[in-house]
Amino acid sequence: MTDAPETRQPTLRSVELTKIGDARYKATNRRGGVLPIGEGDDPDFTPVELLLAAIAGCTAIDVEYITRKRAVAESFDVHVQGDKVRDENGNHMTNLRVTFDITFPEGEAGDAARAVLPDAIAKSRDRICTVSRTVALPSPVEMGLG
């Protein structure tokens, strides 16, 4: 996290996690942003909730980027849900579903944004959103001691 921008690999993304209490941690990104994480006994987001938020946030940014070229949304909400299960594959999420509730202004610009919305969602799902693509195309997670 302390690497100067010129020495970092351009593809590398990282977050540091530090214990701040019993089953509570803070995640810190290289820009200094901090996010508390807990196990669900406090208001902090759980790791699973962070996964859902990451999927929603990633695809929302993609969809907004495409649609706002036509019109700025009057309201823009994204709902994401899934089932946390334990089966022969261990603990994991199934039935992940992302639903958009977006309102564009009346008129030609709003009509243009509404017209590209389904394609923008499909592009995010199928190609652009790094988070949902990583979930859809599983990537091994290497774990070990530092």
Buried (B, 14 or more C-beta within 10 A) or exposed (E): EEEEEEEEEEEEEEEEEEEEEEEBBBBBEBEEEEBBBBEEEEEBBBEBBBBBBBBBBBBBEBBBEBBEEBBBBEEBEBEBEBEEEEEEEEEBBEEBEBEBEBEBEEEEBBEBBBEBBEEBBEBBBEEBBEBBBEBEEEEEEEEEEE
